[in-house]
Amino acid sequence: MSTQNNNTRNIDPEKVTAERLNGYAALFGCIALVGAYATTGQIIPGFV
């Protein structure tokens, strides 16, 4: 005898949007880090 447990989770669209924007910001930061390192050779330009 099998019992199906259909627990559906409702995720707020605002949370999905916030997490997506957070991911985009993190990716942009990583790309900026690689670009700064490629052009100057320093991880934080101007900081010793």
ABEGO torsion letter per residue (X at the ends): XBBBBBBBBBBBAAAAAAAAAAAAAAAAAAAAAAAAAAAAGBABBGBX
